[in-house]
Amino acid sequence: MTTPSAPVFSVIVPAHNLAGYLSDALASLRAQTFQDWEAWLIDDGSVDGTGDIVAEAVRQDARFHAVHQPNRGLSAARNYAMRRMRGRYVAFLDGDDIVAPWWLDVASRLLQETGCDALRFGVERWTRRPPRLEPPNPARPDWVSRDLAEIQRWGWSTFLFGAYVWRLILRREVALTTRFPEEVTIKEDSIFDFRLLPRLSSVCTCSARPYGYRMRQGSLLHSRFSVDVPLTLLRRVRPLMADLPNALETVRPVMRDTLVRFAMYAVVDWSFRPKHSERHRFVEVRDAFRAFADEGLLRFPEDIRPHWRPSIAIFLRKGWVWPMRVHGLLIRIFLKLRYLFRKREEA
């Protein structure tokens, strides 16, 4: 009996209670003009109809592989699929998003032309109406680098806010050098990318936008955060900061700035939507964050952006969360207005 050859791409699709969205994601995957792929559908302990949709997809298309597991979280689902995948490259599709039909076609051509370890695409965000996801003409890379210092400077700056792994397509051997942190429920992509970055020897970026990211209420990024979220992220930052002396000399400044800002925003993002039932634990976050300053990992106020210093200083001294929450709300309003203004200009 002959063993089927490995596909070019393995697409990992985790899903937890996404019965209202998963069919759209899988339909966009089936519509790919590039056919040589497999998909790992991870039903992560869903209690709605997600498992039925996964099972039906497997019956209809042999390229789909189903995994039904107890709810262990997004990172555990991705890690499991990465251990089972056979493709030369791995791509990620969240179960409530969609991709353009030309996604893997263009990726195949760019990866073959450049021979890079990683390809990073653009993204189109949407809420009610699916984006058109127009194909690029021509499809070509915007930036290709094989310089390790240049790649790391780019990565430390890029992965602070743009670490979403569904924007990346990775060579299998490189992707398997690290794992998603299973105890982290928010910003796990950033931790994964930070740990992956030193292992990248070549990177290609393309501004084309094949990925449609659905912004919806009820997703993890729109939920209340437990104090365990910032506490876990702060613990994860410590070993990365310990690697600073071993980093390339030209990379250390941007690496340190990124990690300091990551630690700050881990606390700030939590402060904007904490669980009120955990008010008695808020001081734990304050003490963990203040320890960074006490140990010299964070220089306060020098390392903090000027507009954040007043609200963070109050938090460090008094443990009050509401000044950061008000500040964060104003910034989000400003960013939303700027985004709408830019969309209007593009139209």
N, C-alpha and C positions, 0 to 999 in steps of 0.2 A: 504494500500500500504506500503510495507516494505522499509525502508531506507537502501541503500547499505552500507555495513560496510566500515569504513575508511581504506584506503590502508596503507601499511607500509611506503611508501615514497611519498612525493610530490616533483616533480622536476620542478623548475622554469626556464623557457626559455624566456628571453627577446630578442627582435629582432627589430632593426631599419635599414631598407634598407639593408637586408642581403639575398636578393633573390638568390645570387650566392653561398651561403654557407649553408643556413638553412636546405635544404633537407638532406645534409650529417649529420648534427647534429641530426635531427629527425630520420633518418635511424639508426644511432648508438644507439639511445634511444629505438627504436622498437626492436632492436636486443638483448636487455637485456635477459639474461637467467633467471633472477629473474623477475617474472611477476606482482607482487603485487605493482603497482605504479600508480600514476596519474601524468600528466604533465600539467602545466599552460603555455600556449604559449601567450606571450604578444606582439602583433603587435603595436609597439610604434610609431604610426603616419608615417608608411612607405609610400613612394611614388613610390616604384618599385613593384615587384611582391610578396613581402614578405607576404602581407595579403592573397593572393590567396593560397600560400603554407600552411599557417596556416589553412585556411578554409578546404583545401583538407585533411590535416592531421586529422582534427576533423571528417570529413566524413568517413575516413578509419578506425579510431580506437577510440572507446568510452572512452579510458583512457585519451585522449587529450581534454583539455578545452581551448577555444579561448577567448581572450580579445582583442578587437580593440579599441585603445584610441588615442587621439591627442598626438603629440610628447611632452612628459613631461620628458624624460630622463630615464636612466637606473635605478636609485634609485627609482623613482616613480613607474616604472614598477614592480620592485621586491617587493616594499611595498604593492602594490595592490594585487599581487598574494599571498603574505604571509597572507593577511587578508582573502583570500578565500580558502586557501589550507585546506585539511582534513587529510593529512598523519601524522603518528606518528613522522616522521623525515622529514626534508626539505633538499633538495640538489639543487645545482645550476648548470646550463649548459648554457653557453653563446651561442648565435645562430650561431656563426661562428666556434665553436669548435666541438670536437667529444669525445666520451667516449668508453671505452672497453666494450665488451658484459658482462664481469664479474664484472663490477663496482658495481652495486647494490647487486649482489649475495654475493660478499666478504664483502661489507659494512654491510649487514644484519647479517652475521655470526659474524663479529667482534663486532658489537654493541650488539648483543644478549649475546656474551660471556663476554664482559666487563661491560655492562650496563652503558656506559659512556654517558655524555651529548653531547660530540663532538668527531668526528672522522676526522682526517686530513690525506689525501693521498698525494702521490707524483704526479708530473706532467711531461709530455713529451712535449717539445716544437718542433714545426715544421713549415716549410714554404711551400715547394712545394709538398713533398711526405708524405702522412699520415704515422705516426709511427705504428709499429706493436702492441704495447701495450700488451706485453706478460703477461699472468696471473702469479701471484706469486705462488711459490711452496716451502713450504706451505704458505698459507695465515695466517699470524699471526701478532699481534701488535709488533711494535718495542719499544714502551714506553706507559705505562699506569700510570696515577697519579690521586690520590684523595687528594693530599696535596695542599691546597689553595695557600700557598706561592710559592710552586714549580711551580704550574700551571701558576701563574701570572708572575713569573720570566721568564718562558719559553715563555709565550704569548707576553710580552712586547718586548722581543728580536726577536721573530719570526715574529710578525705582522708588524714590521717596513718595511721590504722589501718583506715578503711573506704572505701578508694579503689576497690574492685572495680568495674570498668566495667559488669559485668553487672547491677549494681544501678541503672544509669543508662539513661535513654532520652533521646537528644539530638536537637535540631533539626539537620537536615543541614548547614545553612550554618555553624552554630557548631562542629559536630564536625570539619568540614573545615579549620578554622583551625589545627589542630595535628595532629601525628602521634605514633604510639607510638614510643618510642626502641628501635630495632632491635638495638642493641648491649647492651641491658639484658634480662636473662632473669628477674630477680626484682624485684618492686615496680615493674614497668613501668607498672602502672595508676596508681600514685601520681604518677610523673613526668608522665604524660599529664594527669591531673587537675589537678596543680599548674599546668601550663602552660595548661590550658583555663580555669581559674578566672577570670582577669581578663577573659575574653571572654564570661562569662555575665552577662546583664542581667536575667534573671528565673529563679527556681528554685521548684519545687514538690516537697514531700516527702509521701510516703504510707507509713504504717506497715504497710500490708497486705503480706503475704509471698507473692508469686507465684513466687519463684525458689527452687528446691531445689538447694542447693550440696552436692555429694557429697564428703565428706571421705574420702580413700582413700590408702593407701600407694602409692608409685610416682609420685605427682603431683610437680610441681616444688617445691611447698612442703614436701614430705616427703623431699626428696633432699639429698644432700651439696652444700655450696656451695663453689665454687672461690674463691680469693682475688680473682679478677677481678670477682666480684659486688660486694663492698664497695668495691673500688677504683673501679669504674665508677660506682656510686651516689654516692660521694663527689665524683667529678668532675662529676656531673650537678647536685649541690647547689650547687656554686660559683657558676654563673651566676644561679641563683635567689636566692642571698644577695646577689649584686651588684645585684639589682633592689630591694633593701630601701629605699634612699634615695628611689626613685621611687614607692614604694607609698603608699597613702592613710595619712595620719598615724595615724588610729585603728586601722589594720590592722597596722601594723608590729610591735607587740609580739607578737601571736598568730602572725604570719607568721614572725618570727625564732624564736620558741619552737618552732614546728612544724618548721622546717628543722633546728634544732639537734638536736631529738629524732629526726628522720628520719636524720640523719647518725650519731647514736649507735646507733640500732637497726639501721642497716645493718651496723655492726660487730658489735653484740651478736648479731644473728640468725645472722651467719656464724660467730661463735665457738661457737655451740651445735652446729653440724654442719659443721665444716670438713673438707676432704679431707686426710687424714693424709699422703698422698703429696706434699703441697705444704708440708710443715712448713718447708722452707728458705725459703719465700716469706712466712711469717707476719709477718716484720719489715716487709715492704712495707706491710701494712695498718696496723701500728702507726705507721710513719713518716707515712703519708698522713693518719691521724686526728690525730696529734700536730701536724701542720702547721696544722690548723684552729685549734688553741690558740695556736701560735706566731704566726700571722698575725692574731690577734684575732677570727677568725670564731666561735670558741668560747671562752667564758670558763670555764676549769676552776679550781676545782670548782663555781663558782656555777651554771653552766648545766646541770649534771648532777644528776639526782634523787638525794637523799641516800643511798638504799639501794643505788644503783649506784656511788657514788663509790669505795669501797674496791677493788672488783674492776677497775674501769676505771683507777684510779691504778696498780695493779700492772701492768696491761697496758701503760700508757704508759711506765712506768719499766723494767720487766723484759721486756716482750714476751710474758708468759705468758698463754695463752688459757684455761687450765683454771679460774681463779677465775670468769671471766664465764660459762663453760659450766655450772659448778655452780649459780651464781646463777640463770641462765636456766632451768635444770631445775626449781629450787624454785618459781620464779614460774609456770612452766607447770603444775606440779602444782596449785598454789593456784588458778589460773584454771580448770583443768579441774574441780576439786572445786566451785568456785563455780557453774560452768555446770550441772553435774549437780544441784546443790542447787536452783537456780532452776527447772530443768526438772521436778524432782520437786514443787516448790511449784505450778507451773502445772498439773500433772496432777491 
